[in-house]
Amino acid sequence: MDIKTQIETLLSAFWDKRAQDIIDDPLSTDELGAPLDSISAVDAFVGIDKLVQRKLPVELIIRHGGYDSKDQFVSDITDKVLRHLKQAPK
């Protein structure tokens, strides 16, 4: 599995788990804002950093204001991570 597919799989699973946690929490207020705010999106980088074996600059990769859909979240972060890895090789 190539790195792009691994990142997409990780982000997709992160989104799905978070969505399920919100559904299961009757006190959640997350539906009041973007489906995934930028602060929550940072949590996905724990797995991405391990996958690419380096600390990525989340402030340059995460979209301010959050993400409106799973597709937007997965494609935007994957593209930016791959671009950063290409521009700043180990």
C-alpha positions as CSV (number, residue, x, y, z in Angstrom):
1,M,0.0,0.0,0.0
2,D,1.5,3.4,-1.0
3,I,1.8,6.3,1.4
4,K,-1.1,8.2,-0.1
5,T,-3.4,5.3,0.4
6,Q,-2.2,4.7,3.9
7,I,-2.8,8.4,4.8
8,E,-6.3,8.3,3.2
9,T,-7.1,5.1,5.1
10,L,-6.0,6.6,8.4
11,L,-7.9,9.8,7.9
12,S,-11.0,8.0,6.8
13,A,-10.9,5.8,9.9
14,F,-10.3,8.8,12.1
15,W,-13.4,10.6,10.7
16,D,-15.5,7.5,11.0
17,K,-14.5,6.9,14.6
18,R,-15.1,10.5,15.6
19,A,-18.5,10.5,13.9
20,Q,-19.5,7.3,15.7
21,D,-18.4,8.8,19.1
22,I,-20.6,11.9,18.4
23,I,-23.6,9.7,17.5
24,D,-23.1,7.7,20.7
25,D,-22.8,10.8,23.0
26,P,-26.2,12.3,23.7
27,L,-24.6,15.4,25.2
28,S,-22.4,16.2,22.1
29,T,-22.8,19.7,20.7
30,D,-20.4,19.1,17.7
31,E,-23.2,19.3,15.2
32,L,-23.5,23.0,16.0
33,G,-20.3,23.9,14.0
34,A,-18.4,22.3,11.2
35,P,-18.6,18.5,11.1
36,L,-14.9,18.5,12.1
37,D,-13.3,21.6,13.5
38,S,-9.6,22.4,13.0
39,I,-8.7,21.8,16.6
40,S,-10.2,18.2,16.5
41,A,-8.5,17.6,13.2
42,V,-5.1,18.0,14.8
43,D,-5.7,14.7,16.7
44,A,-5.4,12.8,13.4
45,F,-1.7,13.9,13.2
46,V,-0.7,11.5,15.9
47,G,-1.2,8.6,13.4
48,I,0.1,10.5,10.4
49,D,3.3,11.5,12.2
50,K,3.9,7.8,13.1
51,L,3.1,6.8,9.5
52,V,5.6,9.2,7.9
53,Q,8.1,8.9,10.8
54,R,8.4,12.7,11.4
55,K,6.6,15.5,13.1
56,L,4.5,17.5,10.6
57,P,3.7,21.2,10.9
58,V,0.0,20.9,11.6
59,E,-0.4,24.7,11.5
60,L,0.6,24.6,7.8
61,I,-1.6,21.6,6.9
62,I,-4.8,21.9,8.8
63,R,-7.5,24.1,7.2
64,H,-8.6,26.9,9.5
65,G,-12.3,26.7,10.2
66,G,-12.5,22.9,9.9
67,Y,-13.9,20.6,7.3
68,D,-17.4,20.3,6.0
69,S,-17.2,16.7,4.8
70,K,-15.2,13.5,5.1
71,D,-14.1,13.8,1.5
72,Q,-12.9,17.4,2.0
73,F,-11.0,16.3,5.2
74,V,-9.3,13.3,3.6
75,S,-8.3,14.9,0.3
76,D,-7.2,18.3,1.7
77,I,-5.0,16.8,4.4
78,T,-3.6,14.0,2.2
79,D,-2.7,16.5,-0.5
80,K,-1.0,18.9,1.9
81,V,0.9,16.2,3.7
82,L,2.2,14.7,0.5
83,R,3.2,18.2,-0.8
84,H,5.0,18.9,2.5
85,L,6.9,15.6,2.3
86,K,7.9,16.3,-1.2
87,Q,9.1,19.9,-0.4
88,A,10.9,18.9,2.8
89,P,12.4,15.5,2.5
90,K,14.0,13.9,5.5
